[in-house]
Amino acid sequence: MTRSDGMFTPLAPGGELARAISGYEDRPGQRAMAAAVATALAESRPLLVEAGTGVGKTLAYLVPALQSGKRVVVSTGTKTLQDQIARNDVPLLRSFIGRPFSAVVLKGVSNYVCKRRVADLKNGDAAARDRLAPLAQWLDETTTGDRSEVDWLSETDELWTEITNTPDSRIGARCPHFEQCFVTNARRAAEKANLIIVNHHLYFADLTLRAAHRGGKLLPAHDAVIFDEAHQLEDVATEHFSTKFSTVRVAQLLRDSHNAMNRMTLWTGAANDDGLRQVERAAIRLFASLRGALVAAVNKAPVSAAMANLSPNAADRVLLPNELFDRERRDAWFQLDSALEELARSAEAESEAGPDSEDQDASSTRGNLETIARRARDMRDDLALIAEQRQASHVYWGEVRSNSTLIAASPINVADLVRKRIVHGEPIAVFTSATLSAGDNFIYTRQRLGLNPSEVEELRVVSPFDYASQALLYAPRDLPPPQEDGFSSAALTRIIELLAITDGRAIVLCTSLRAVAEFAAGLRAHKYQLLVQGEAPRATLIEQFRNANRGVLVGAATFWEGIDVPGDQLSLVIIDKLPFSPHTDPLFAARANAEVAAGRDPFVTVQLPAAAIALRQGFGRLIRRRDDRGIVAVLDSRIVQKSYGRAFFAALPTELRRTSAMEQVRRWWKDGPAQLNEPPTPIQNSSSVTSTD
């Protein structure tokens, strides 16, 4: 399988893949990566591998994984990649892998329709039944219950929340639909599969559940786990090892409790809902007070002088004041704590009062009430942990949105957790992404994920693309810096000029939703087919862009990665600002303080490498195959005016040509690669950069 020179034969010229597909293209980097993955699996040694765009990393890990004879979990950063692997790569693998295998896609509970909740709506009043109308045909036909089959449905659509469960609210074997449940079927299929395709959120949810020592699990035992899009792992791990308490969580508990109590009237004639009213009143009192305090904290959040010019956009998160739970809020907290305990006792009492019957509906309702009791007590524990703020290893923060309020406790550093649960866990771990290094090394990623170089092998495989001829980087010097008032209008004017060069066919990547709104408003009067984040589901917008006539897609956050639009349809990527983390974000601030305490400059060790990796993700949207050609424009003049800009240039392909002149951009687009006046200046080490540069 692996030759003496380290090359992986199934992917080599004349190998199984070459015989299986037409238009086979030899990729030495792909074979080198596959050989490294095969060795890691055979020797049970963790591997960290960066594979540039175009290497073909998916097959580079899937082929050795399947030929290893081990049960392997592939964990992706997005559900989109999960579906892509299942839809495109698995059928190809079946055509040339020399052994039969079974592959299953497994997602979190909230991605599957709950048959119990659908039945409740169908048995409800006319209004409840009418709410199901948009999904009626699909509900009758689906065999998986997976929401990816209805990608036209918004991710925030209330209908979906009505017909799905959360991990807390699923009642398991007590449900009358358990044997036909979509989640049950998916998990049983996973128990028999050789290849289980999950996402990072589900994988860490499984780790969190196992860490709770309740005997539960979401995934079957496996021999190895391959983390694709591993640059997202720190954020996902932080989220899943955080404790959160929110208005949304309380509302879901009250909704489920109300429905369960109502069903008890079928057997007892009446249900005691005093506990529900007590929780509702206490929660309203506490969250009203918390919301006022959080809004006040947001308005007076201090700005670090050293960071003020880096992150002009404030985050919607704020550090919880130490004195947040003063006497008044402490009284409100205790009132809610007592109400939740009373609700738990009431739910247990109602469950015991039900008939001693084998009736499935009765059993389901009792099981639901038992789950509600557990959820209420879990909420008490979580609220107490956040309110007391006793864990020095955590940062305590709050978030205010238009329709919700949340308080939380998050681990400042997840490196030890990742090392303990994954690197030192039983499954062999492979970490891969197109963007894991900062500069010329993996130091940043290793430190954030707790990967000791003596324990983990490393490999970098560069992209096979010819960036010198395929791409041009435009970095203007004449635009005002982002912190100045005139930046947005000047940037919009320059965006319009750039779009005229390529006749649209562009993605505008923003660092804030405010910028998305401003640029979208300024572009509506122009001839382009405008697609804007928030106006349709993400997958729908991307598909519309692929088929658009002079399309322009404007987005932030998740649109920086996971978009694959090869060909002329995407010829221009515009990035409004360097993607620094907001300095006001409590988690970033806590991590920065930890770096300072250790005698390090957080700008150099955390802020700069994270932003450089994010910029590479945005840049990577442009060139997806060997015949692609286009322009990347970074409108943030700090990349050419500040010394730390060298670190961003170093993160991009070394052969990439760049210019600060619009006329040269026009000439390059019209006439092809030309002798530009400003070639890149690669820099291999940015450690001398400081936050005051």
C-alpha positions as CSV (number, residue, x, y, z in Angstrom):
1,M,0.0,0.0,0.0
2,T,2.9,2.4,0.8
3,R,6.1,2.1,-1.2
4,S,9.6,2.2,0.2
5,D,9.8,5.9,-0.9
6,G,6.8,6.7,1.2
7,M,4.3,7.2,-1.6
8,F,0.8,5.8,-1.3
9,T,0.1,3.4,-4.2
10,P,-3.7,3.4,-4.4
11,L,-3.6,7.1,-5.4
12,A,-0.5,6.8,-7.7
13,P,-0.5,6.7,-11.5
14,G,-1.8,3.3,-12.6
15,G,-3.3,2.8,-9.1
16,E,-6.9,2.1,-8.1
17,L,-8.1,5.7,-8.2
18,A,-6.5,6.2,-11.7
19,R,-8.4,3.2,-13.0
20,A,-11.7,4.3,-11.4
21,I,-12.1,7.8,-12.7
22,S,-11.5,9.5,-16.0
23,G,-9.4,12.6,-16.1
24,Y,-7.2,11.3,-13.2
25,E,-4.5,13.8,-12.1
26,D,-1.5,12.7,-10.2
27,R,-1.1,14.7,-7.0
28,P,2.2,13.9,-5.2
29,G,1.2,15.9,-2.2
30,Q,-2.0,13.9,-1.9
31,R,0.0,10.6,-1.9
32,A,2.5,12.0,0.6
33,M,-0.4,12.9,3.0
34,A,-2.1,9.5,2.5
35,A,1.2,7.7,3.3
36,A,1.5,9.8,6.5
37,V,-2.1,9.0,7.6
38,A,-1.5,5.3,6.9
39,T,1.6,5.4,9.1
40,A,-0.2,7.3,11.8
41,L,-3.0,4.7,11.9
42,A,-0.7,1.7,11.7
43,E,1.7,3.0,14.5
44,S,-1.1,4.6,16.6
45,R,0.7,8.0,16.7
46,P,-1.2,11.3,16.4
47,L,-0.7,13.3,13.2
48,L,-1.0,17.0,12.5
49,V,-1.1,17.7,8.7
50,E,-1.7,20.9,6.7
51,A,-2.8,20.3,3.2
52,G,-3.1,23.3,0.9
53,T,-6.1,23.9,-1.3
54,G,-6.1,21.5,-4.3
55,V,-4.1,18.7,-2.6
56,G,-7.2,16.5,-2.3
57,K,-6.9,15.9,1.4
58,T,-10.3,14.2,1.8
59,L,-9.3,11.2,-0.3
60,A,-5.8,11.4,1.2
61,Y,-7.2,10.5,4.6
62,L,-10.3,8.4,3.6
63,V,-8.4,5.9,1.5
64,P,-5.9,4.9,4.2
65,A,-8.6,5.1,6.8
66,L,-10.7,2.5,5.0
67,Q,-7.8,0.3,4.1
68,S,-6.5,0.3,7.7
69,G,-9.3,-2.1,8.8
70,K,-10.1,0.1,11.7
71,R,-13.4,1.8,12.6
72,V,-12.8,5.4,11.9
73,V,-14.7,8.5,12.8
74,V,-14.3,11.5,10.4
75,S,-15.2,14.8,12.2
76,T,-15.8,17.8,10.0
77,G,-16.0,21.5,10.8
78,T,-19.4,21.9,9.1
79,K,-22.4,19.8,8.3
80,T,-22.0,20.9,4.7
81,L,-18.7,19.0,4.4
82,Q,-20.3,15.9,6.1
83,D,-22.9,15.8,3.4
84,Q,-20.3,16.5,0.7
85,I,-18.2,13.5,1.8
86,A,-21.3,11.2,1.9
87,R,-22.7,12.5,-1.4
88,N,-19.5,12.7,-3.5
89,D,-16.5,10.9,-1.9
90,V,-18.1,7.7,-0.5
91,P,-19.6,6.6,-3.8
92,L,-16.2,7.2,-5.5
93,L,-14.5,5.2,-2.8
94,R,-16.9,2.3,-3.2
95,S,-15.8,2.1,-6.9
96,F,-12.1,1.3,-6.2
97,I,-11.6,0.4,-2.5
98,G,-10.7,-3.3,-2.5
99,R,-12.9,-4.2,0.5
100,P,-16.6,-3.6,1.3
101,F,-17.4,-1.0,3.8
102,S,-20.3,0.8,5.3
103,A,-20.4,4.5,5.9
104,V,-22.9,6.5,7.9
105,V,-23.5,10.3,8.4
106,L,-24.4,11.0,12.0
107,K,-25.5,14.5,13.2
108,G,-26.8,16.0,16.4
109,V,-30.4,15.4,17.7
110,S,-31.6,18.8,16.6
111,N,-30.9,17.9,12.9
112,Y,-33.5,15.2,12.8
113,V,-37.3,15.5,12.9
114,C,-38.9,14.2,16.1
115,K,-41.8,11.9,15.3
116,R,-43.3,12.4,18.7
117,R,-43.4,16.2,18.3
118,V,-44.8,15.9,14.8
119,A,-47.5,13.6,16.2
120,D,-48.3,16.1,19.0
121,L,-48.8,18.8,16.4
122,K,-51.0,16.6,14.2
123,N,-53.1,15.7,17.2
124,G,-53.4,19.4,18.2
125,D,-55.7,22.1,17.1
126,A,-56.1,23.4,13.6
127,A,-53.5,26.1,14.0
128,A,-50.9,23.5,15.1
129,R,-51.7,21.3,12.1
130,D,-51.5,24.2,9.8
131,R,-48.0,25.0,10.9
132,L,-46.9,21.6,9.5
133,A,-48.2,22.4,6.1
134,P,-44.9,23.6,4.5
135,L,-43.3,20.3,5.5
136,A,-46.2,18.0,5.0
137,Q,-45.1,16.2,1.8
138,W,-41.5,15.9,3.0
139,L,-42.5,14.5,6.4
140,D,-44.5,11.8,4.5
141,E,-41.6,10.9,2.2
142,T,-38.3,11.3,4.2
143,T,-36.4,8.2,5.3
144,T,-33.8,10.1,7.2
145,G,-35.6,13.0,8.8
146,D,-32.4,15.1,8.2
147,R,-33.0,18.8,7.8
148,S,-30.4,19.0,5.0
149,E,-33.1,17.6,2.8
150,V,-35.1,20.8,3.2
151,D,-32.3,23.4,2.8
152,W,-34.8,26.1,1.9
153,L,-35.9,26.1,5.6
154,S,-34.1,28.9,7.5
155,E,-31.8,27.7,10.3
156,T,-33.8,29.9,12.7
157,D,-37.2,29.0,11.5
158,E,-39.5,28.4,14.6
159,L,-41.2,25.5,12.8
160,W,-38.1,23.4,12.9
161,T,-37.7,24.0,16.7
162,E,-41.3,22.8,17.2
163,I,-40.6,19.4,15.5
164,T,-37.2,18.6,16.9
165,N,-35.6,17.8,20.2
166,T,-32.5,19.1,22.0
167,P,-30.1,16.6,23.6
168,D,-31.7,17.5,27.0
169,S,-35.3,17.0,25.9
170,R,-35.0,13.6,24.1
171,I,-36.7,11.0,26.3
172,G,-35.2,7.9,24.6
173,A,-36.6,4.4,25.0
174,R,-39.7,5.7,26.8
175,C,-40.9,7.4,23.6
176,P,-43.6,5.4,21.7
177,H,-41.7,6.3,18.5
178,F,-38.3,5.2,19.7
179,E,-38.0,2.1,17.4
180,Q,-38.9,4.2,14.3
181,C,-37.0,7.3,15.5
182,F,-34.7,8.9,12.9
183,V,-32.0,9.5,15.6
184,T,-32.3,5.9,16.9
185,N,-31.9,4.5,13.3
186,A,-28.9,6.7,12.6
187,R,-27.1,5.7,15.8
188,R,-27.8,2.0,15.3
189,A,-26.5,2.3,11.7
190,A,-23.3,3.9,13.2
191,E,-22.8,1.0,15.5
192,K,-22.3,-1.2,12.5
193,A,-20.4,1.2,10.2
194,N,-16.7,1.2,9.3
195,L,-16.7,4.9,8.6
196,I,-18.8,7.3,10.7
197,I,-19.0,10.9,9.4
198,V,-19.8,13.4,12.1
199,N,-19.1,17.1,12.8
200,H,-16.9,18.7,15.5
201,H,-20.0,19.8,17.5
202,L,-21.3,16.2,17.8
203,Y,-17.9,14.8,18.6
204,F,-17.3,17.2,21.4
205,A,-20.9,16.7,22.6
206,D,-20.1,13.0,22.9
207,L,-16.9,13.9,24.9
208,T,-18.9,16.2,27.1
209,L,-21.5,13.6,27.8
210,R,-18.9,11.0,28.6
211,A,-17.1,13.5,30.9
212,A,-20.4,13.9,32.9
213,H,-20.0,10.2,34.0
214,R,-23.7,9.4,33.4
215,G,-22.9,6.4,31.2
216,G,-24.3,8.1,28.1
217,K,-22.7,8.3,24.7
218,L,-23.5,9.6,21.2
219,L,-20.9,7.7,19.2
220,P,-19.9,4.0,19.2
221,A,-16.4,2.9,20.2
222,H,-13.9,3.7,17.4
223,D,-10.2,3.1,16.7
224,A,-9.4,6.5,15.2
225,V,-10.7,10.0,14.6
226,I,-9.8,12.3,11.8
227,F,-10.5,15.9,12.4
228,D,-11.0,17.7,9.1
229,E,-11.1,21.6,9.3
230,A,-9.2,21.1,12.5
231,H,-8.6,24.9,12.7
232,Q,-12.1,25.1,14.2
233,L,-11.4,22.7,17.1
234,E,-10.5,25.3,19.8
235,D,-13.7,27.2,19.3
236,V,-15.8,24.1,19.3
237,A,-14.1,22.6,22.3
238,T,-14.6,25.9,24.2
239,E,-18.3,25.9,23.4
240,H,-18.9,22.4,24.5
241,F,-17.0,22.6,27.7
242,S,-18.8,25.9,28.6
243,T,-21.7,26.2,30.9
244,K,-24.6,28.4,29.7
245,F,-27.9,29.6,31.1
246,S,-30.2,31.6,28.9
247,T,-33.8,32.8,28.3
248,V,-34.0,30.4,25.3
249,R,-33.1,27.4,27.5
250,V,-35.7,28.4,30.2
251,A,-38.3,29.0,27.5
252,Q,-37.7,25.5,26.0
253,L,-38.1,23.9,29.5
254,L,-41.3,25.8,30.1
255,R,-42.7,24.9,26.7
256,D,-41.9,21.2,27.1
257,S,-43.2,21.2,30.7
258,H,-46.4,22.9,29.7
259,N,-47.0,20.3,26.9
260,A,-46.3,17.4,29.3
261,M,-48.5,18.7,32.1
262,N,-51.3,19.2,29.6
263,R,-51.1,15.6,28.5
264,M,-51.3,14.5,32.1
265,T,-54.9,15.7,32.2
266,L,-55.7,12.7,30.0
267,W,-55.1,10.5,33.0
268,T,-55.4,12.6,36.2
269,G,-58.1,15.1,35.0
270,A,-55.9,18.0,36.1
271,A,-52.2,18.9,36.1
272,N,-50.5,21.1,38.7
273,D,-48.9,23.9,36.8
274,D,-48.1,26.1,39.8
275,G,-44.4,25.2,39.3
276,L,-44.4,26.5,35.8
277,R,-45.8,29.9,36.8
278,Q,-43.3,30.2,39.6
279,V,-40.4,29.5,37.2
280,E,-41.7,31.9,34.6
281,R,-42.2,34.7,37.1
282,A,-38.8,34.2,38.7
283,A,-37.0,33.9,35.3
284,I,-38.6,37.1,34.1
285,R,-37.4,38.9,37.2
286,L,-33.9,37.6,37.0
287,F,-33.3,38.1,33.3
288,A,-34.8,41.6,33.3
289,S,-32.3,42.6,35.9
290,L,-29.4,40.7,34.2
291,R,-30.2,42.2,30.8
292,G,-30.1,45.8,32.2
293,A,-26.7,45.1,33.8
294,L,-25.3,43.5,30.7
295,V,-26.4,46.4,28.4
296,A,-24.9,48.9,30.8
297,A,-21.6,46.9,30.8
298,V,-21.6,46.8,27.0
299,N,-22.0,50.5,26.8
300,K,-19.1,51.3,29.2
301,A,-16.7,48.4,28.1
302,P,-13.2,49.9,28.1
303,V,-11.1,49.9,25.0
304,S,-7.4,48.9,25.2
305,A,-5.2,51.6,23.7
306,A,-2.9,49.0,22.2
307,M,-5.8,47.2,20.6
308,A,-8.2,50.1,19.7
309,N,-6.9,50.3,16.1
310,L,-7.1,46.6,15.5
311,S,-10.8,45.8,16.2
312,P,-13.1,48.8,15.6
313,N,-16.2,46.6,15.9
314,A,-17.5,45.9,19.4
315,A,-18.6,42.3,20.2
316,D,-22.0,41.5,21.6
317,R,-20.4,39.7,24.5
318,V,-19.3,41.3,27.7
319,L,-17.5,40.2,30.8
320,L,-19.7,39.6,33.8
321,P,-18.9,42.1,36.6
322,N,-17.8,40.4,39.8
323,E,-20.6,42.1,41.6
324,L,-23.2,41.2,39.1
325,F,-25.1,39.0,41.6
326,D,-25.6,41.7,44.2
327,R,-28.2,41.4,46.9
328,E,-31.1,42.1,44.6
329,R,-30.0,39.7,41.9
330,R,-29.0,37.1,44.4
331,D,-32.5,37.2,45.8
332,A,-33.9,36.8,42.2
333,W,-31.4,33.9,41.6
334,F,-32.5,32.1,44.8
335,Q,-36.1,32.6,43.9
336,L,-35.6,31.0,40.5
337,D,-33.5,28.3,42.1
338,S,-36.3,27.4,44.4
339,A,-38.8,27.5,41.6
340,L,-36.8,25.1,39.4
341,E,-36.5,22.7,42.3
342,E,-40.2,22.9,42.9
343,L,-40.8,22.3,39.2
344,A,-38.6,19.2,39.3
345,R,-40.5,17.8,42.3
346,S,-43.8,18.6,40.7
347,A,-42.8,16.9,37.4
348,E,-41.7,13.8,39.4
349,A,-45.0,13.8,41.3
350,E,-47.0,14.1,38.1
351,S,-45.1,11.2,36.6
352,E,-45.8,9.0,39.6
353,A,-49.5,10.0,39.6
354,G,-49.9,8.7,36.1
355,P,-51.6,5.4,35.5
356,D,-49.7,2.2,36.0
357,S,-50.2,1.4,32.3
358,E,-48.2,0.0,29.4
359,D,-49.9,2.5,27.2
360,Q,-47.2,4.1,25.0
361,D,-48.5,7.6,25.3
362,A,-48.7,7.3,29.1
363,S,-45.1,5.9,29.2
364,S,-43.9,8.6,26.9
365,T,-45.4,11.4,29.1
366,R,-44.0,9.9,32.2
367,G,-40.6,9.7,30.6
368,N,-40.9,13.3,29.4
369,L,-41.7,14.5,32.9
370,E,-38.7,12.6,34.3
371,T,-36.5,14.3,31.8
372,I,-38.0,17.7,32.7
373,A,-37.1,17.1,36.4
374,R,-33.5,16.3,35.4
375,R,-33.3,19.4,33.2
376,A,-34.6,21.7,35.9
377,R,-32.0,20.4,38.4
378,D,-29.3,20.7,35.8
379,M,-30.3,24.3,35.3
380,R,-30.0,25.0,39.0
381,D,-26.5,23.6,39.0
382,D,-25.4,25.6,35.9
383,L,-26.9,28.8,37.2
384,A,-25.1,28.4,40.5
385,L,-21.8,27.7,38.8
386,I,-22.0,30.9,36.7
387,A,-23.4,33.1,39.5
388,E,-20.7,32.1,42.1
389,Q,-17.8,32.5,39.6
390,R,-15.5,30.3,41.7
391,Q,-13.5,28.6,38.9
392,A,-10.4,30.6,38.2
393,S,-9.8,28.7,35.0
394,H,-13.0,30.0,33.5
395,V,-14.1,33.4,32.2
396,Y,-17.6,34.5,33.0
397,W,-19.5,36.5,30.3
398,G,-22.9,37.5,29.1
399,E,-24.5,38.1,25.7
400,V,-27.5,40.3,24.8
401,R,-29.4,39.9,21.6
402,S,-32.6,41.4,20.4
403,N,-34.7,38.4,21.6
404,S,-32.5,36.6,24.2
405,T,-30.1,37.0,27.1
406,L,-27.4,34.5,28.0
407,I,-24.8,34.2,30.8
408,A,-22.0,31.7,30.6
409,A,-18.8,30.3,32.0
410,S,-16.1,29.2,29.5
411,P,-12.7,27.6,30.0
412,I,-10.0,30.1,29.2
413,N,-7.7,27.4,27.7
414,V,-8.9,24.1,26.3
415,A,-5.4,22.7,25.5
416,D,-5.4,20.4,28.6
417,L,-8.9,19.2,27.8
418,V,-8.1,18.4,24.2
419,R,-4.8,16.7,25.2
420,K,-6.5,14.6,27.9
421,R,-9.7,13.7,25.9
422,I,-8.3,13.3,22.4
423,V,-4.5,13.1,22.2
424,H,-4.2,10.8,25.2
425,G,-7.6,9.2,24.5
426,E,-7.9,5.7,23.0
427,P,-8.8,6.6,19.4
428,I,-5.8,7.6,17.3
429,A,-6.2,11.3,16.3
430,V,-5.4,12.9,13.0
431,F,-5.7,16.7,12.7
432,T,-5.9,18.2,9.2
433,S,-6.9,21.5,7.5
434,A,-5.7,23.8,4.7
435,T,-4.9,26.4,7.4
436,L,-3.1,25.1,10.5
437,S,0.3,26.9,10.3
438,A,1.0,30.5,11.0
439,G,4.2,31.7,9.2
440,D,6.2,28.5,8.7
441,N,5.3,26.5,11.7
442,F,2.5,24.9,13.8
443,I,3.4,26.5,17.1
444,Y,0.1,28.4,17.4
445,T,-2.1,25.4,16.6
446,R,-0.1,23.1,18.8
447,Q,-0.3,25.5,21.8
448,R,-4.0,26.1,21.4
449,L,-4.8,22.3,21.1
450,G,-2.2,21.0,23.6
451,L,-0.3,19.1,21.0
452,N,3.2,18.3,22.3
453,P,5.7,18.0,19.3
454,S,7.2,14.9,20.9
455,E,3.8,13.2,20.8
456,V,2.5,14.3,17.4
457,E,4.0,13.9,14.0
458,E,3.7,17.0,11.6
459,L,3.5,17.3,7.9
460,R,2.9,20.3,5.6
461,V,1.8,19.7,2.0
462,V,1.7,22.9,-0.2
463,S,-1.0,23.6,-2.7
464,P,-0.3,22.5,-6.3
465,F,-1.8,25.7,-7.7
466,D,0.3,28.2,-9.6
467,Y,-0.7,31.3,-7.7
468,A,1.9,33.5,-9.5
469,S,-0.3,33.2,-12.7
470,Q,-3.7,32.4,-11.3
471,A,-4.2,35.0,-8.6
472,L,-3.4,38.7,-7.8
473,L,-3.5,40.3,-4.4
474,Y,-4.7,43.9,-4.3
475,A,-3.8,45.8,-1.1
476,P,-4.5,49.5,-1.5
477,R,-2.5,52.1,0.4
478,D,-4.8,55.0,-0.2
479,L,-7.9,54.0,1.8
480,P,-8.4,55.4,5.3
481,P,-7.7,52.9,8.2
482,P,-10.8,51.0,9.4
483,Q,-11.1,52.9,12.7
484,E,-11.7,56.2,10.8
485,D,-15.2,57.4,10.1
486,G,-14.6,57.6,6.3
487,F,-13.5,54.0,5.9
488,S,-16.9,52.5,5.1
489,S,-17.8,54.9,2.4
490,A,-14.4,54.8,0.8
491,A,-14.4,51.0,1.0
492,L,-17.8,50.9,-0.7
493,T,-16.6,53.1,-3.5
494,R,-13.6,50.8,-4.0
495,I,-15.8,47.7,-4.0
496,I,-17.9,49.2,-6.8
497,E,-14.7,49.9,-8.8
498,L,-13.4,46.3,-8.3
499,L,-16.8,44.8,-9.2
500,A,-16.7,46.7,-12.5
501,I,-13.4,45.0,-13.4
502,T,-14.8,41.4,-13.1
503,D,-18.4,42.3,-13.9
504,G,-19.5,41.1,-10.4
505,R,-18.9,37.4,-9.9
506,A,-17.6,38.3,-6.4
507,I,-17.8,37.5,-2.7
508,V,-17.5,40.3,-0.3
509,L,-16.3,39.0,3.1
510,C,-16.9,41.2,6.0
511,T,-15.7,41.1,9.6
512,S,-19.1,42.3,11.0
513,L,-22.8,42.1,10.2
514,R,-22.9,45.9,10.4
515,A,-20.5,46.0,7.4
516,V,-22.6,43.4,5.6
517,A,-25.7,45.7,5.9
518,E,-23.8,48.8,4.9
519,F,-22.2,47.3,1.8
520,A,-25.4,45.5,0.8
521,A,-27.4,48.8,1.0
522,G,-24.8,50.6,-1.1
523,L,-24.8,47.8,-3.8
524,R,-28.5,47.4,-4.3
525,A,-28.7,50.2,-6.9
526,H,-26.2,48.5,-9.1
527,K,-26.7,45.9,-11.9
528,Y,-25.4,42.9,-10.0
529,Q,-27.5,40.0,-8.6
530,L,-27.1,40.7,-4.9
531,L,-27.1,37.9,-2.4
532,V,-26.9,38.9,1.3
533,Q,-26.3,36.9,4.5
534,G,-29.5,36.6,6.5
535,E,-31.9,36.9,3.5
536,A,-31.9,33.2,2.9
537,P,-30.2,30.1,4.4
538,R,-26.5,29.9,3.9
539,A,-26.6,26.8,1.6
540,T,-29.3,28.5,-0.5
541,L,-27.3,31.7,-0.9
542,I,-24.2,29.7,-2.0
543,E,-26.3,27.7,-4.5
544,Q,-27.9,30.8,-5.9
545,F,-24.5,32.4,-6.3
546,R,-23.2,29.4,-8.3
547,N,-26.1,30.0,-10.7
548,A,-26.2,33.8,-10.6
549,N,-25.8,36.2,-13.5
550,R,-23.1,38.7,-12.3
551,G,-23.7,37.6,-8.7
552,V,-22.3,39.4,-5.7
553,L,-22.5,37.6,-2.3
554,V,-22.0,39.7,0.8
555,G,-21.4,37.8,4.1
556,A,-19.5,37.5,7.3
557,A,-18.5,34.8,9.8
558,T,-19.1,31.4,8.3
559,F,-18.9,32.7,4.7
560,W,-15.1,33.1,5.2
561,E,-14.8,29.3,4.8
562,G,-16.5,26.2,3.4
563,I,-17.5,27.9,0.1
564,D,-16.4,26.0,-3.0
565,V,-17.2,27.8,-6.2
566,P,-14.7,26.8,-8.9
567,G,-14.7,28.4,-12.3
568,D,-15.4,31.9,-13.6
569,Q,-18.5,32.3,-11.5
570,L,-16.2,33.5,-8.7
571,S,-13.5,35.8,-10.0
572,L,-13.1,38.3,-7.1
573,V,-12.9,38.0,-3.3
574,I,-13.0,41.2,-1.4
575,I,-12.1,41.3,2.3
576,D,-13.1,44.5,4.1
577,K,-10.8,44.3,7.2
578,L,-8.1,42.2,8.6
579,P,-10.0,39.5,10.7
580,F,-8.7,40.3,14.2
581,S,-10.7,39.0,17.1
582,P,-12.7,41.7,18.8
583,H,-10.6,43.0,21.7
584,T,-13.8,43.5,23.7
585,D,-14.6,39.7,23.6
586,P,-14.3,38.4,27.2
587,L,-12.8,35.1,26.1
588,F,-10.1,36.7,24.0
589,A,-9.4,39.2,26.8
590,A,-9.0,36.4,29.3
591,R,-6.7,34.5,27.0
592,A,-4.7,37.7,26.4
593,N,-4.4,38.3,30.1
594,A,-3.1,34.7,30.5
595,E,-0.4,35.4,27.9
596,V,0.6,38.5,29.7
597,A,0.8,36.7,33.0
598,A,3.1,34.2,31.3
599,G,5.4,37.0,30.1
600,R,4.3,36.9,26.5
601,D,2.8,39.5,24.1
602,P,-0.8,38.3,23.4
603,F,-0.9,40.2,20.1
604,V,2.1,38.2,18.8
605,T,1.1,34.8,20.4
606,V,-2.7,34.8,20.0
607,Q,-4.2,37.8,18.1
608,L,-1.9,37.9,15.1
609,P,-1.6,34.2,14.2
610,A,-5.3,33.7,14.6
611,A,-6.1,36.6,12.3
612,A,-3.5,35.3,9.7
613,I,-5.1,31.9,9.7
614,A,-8.5,33.5,9.2
615,L,-7.2,35.6,6.3
616,R,-5.9,32.4,4.7
617,Q,-9.4,30.9,5.0
618,G,-10.9,33.9,3.2
619,F,-8.2,33.9,0.5
620,G,-8.8,30.2,-0.1
621,R,-12.3,30.9,-1.4
622,L,-10.9,32.1,-4.7
623,I,-8.7,29.5,-6.4
624,R,-10.3,26.0,-6.2
625,R,-8.8,24.3,-9.3
626,R,-5.9,24.6,-11.7
627,D,-7.8,26.7,-14.3
628,D,-9.2,29.2,-11.9
629,R,-8.1,32.8,-12.1
630,G,-9.0,35.8,-10.0
631,I,-8.3,38.7,-7.7
632,V,-8.3,38.9,-3.9
633,A,-8.6,42.5,-2.6
634,V,-7.8,43.3,1.1
635,L,-9.2,46.8,1.7
636,D,-7.5,47.2,5.1
637,S,-4.5,49.5,4.5
638,R,-2.9,48.3,7.7
639,I,-1.7,45.2,5.8
640,V,0.8,47.5,3.9
641,Q,1.2,50.3,6.5
642,K,1.9,48.4,9.7
643,S,4.9,46.1,10.2
644,Y,2.6,43.3,11.3
645,G,1.2,43.2,7.8
646,R,4.3,41.1,6.9
647,A,2.8,38.3,9.0
648,F,-0.3,38.4,6.8
649,F,1.7,38.3,3.6
650,A,3.7,35.5,4.9
651,A,0.5,33.5,5.6
652,L,-0.4,33.7,1.8
653,P,1.3,31.7,-1.0
654,T,4.9,32.9,-1.4
655,E,4.7,33.2,-5.2
656,L,1.5,35.4,-5.0
657,R,1.9,38.7,-6.8
658,R,0.5,41.8,-5.3
659,T,-0.2,45.5,-6.2
660,S,-1.6,48.6,-4.6
661,A,-2.5,50.2,-7.9
662,M,-6.0,49.8,-9.4
663,E,-4.7,50.4,-12.9
664,Q,-2.4,47.3,-12.5
665,V,-5.4,45.3,-11.3
666,R,-7.3,46.3,-14.5
667,R,-4.3,45.4,-16.7
668,W,-3.7,42.1,-15.0
669,W,-7.4,41.1,-15.4
670,K,-7.5,42.2,-19.0
671,D,-4.1,41.0,-20.2
672,G,-3.1,38.2,-17.9
673,P,0.0,38.0,-15.6
674,A,2.2,41.0,-16.0
675,Q,5.3,42.4,-14.4
676,L,3.9,44.1,-11.4
677,N,5.8,46.8,-9.6
678,E,5.2,45.4,-6.1
679,P,6.1,41.7,-5.7
680,P,5.4,40.1,-2.4
681,T,7.9,40.3,0.4
682,P,7.7,36.9,2.1
683,I,8.7,36.8,5.8
684,Q,9.3,33.6,7.7
685,N,9.3,34.9,11.2
686,S,7.0,37.6,12.7
687,S,8.1,37.2,16.3
688,S,9.6,40.7,16.3
689,V,6.3,42.3,15.6
690,T,4.6,44.0,18.6
691,S,1.1,45.3,19.2
692,T,2.4,48.9,19.1
693,D,3.8,48.6,15.5
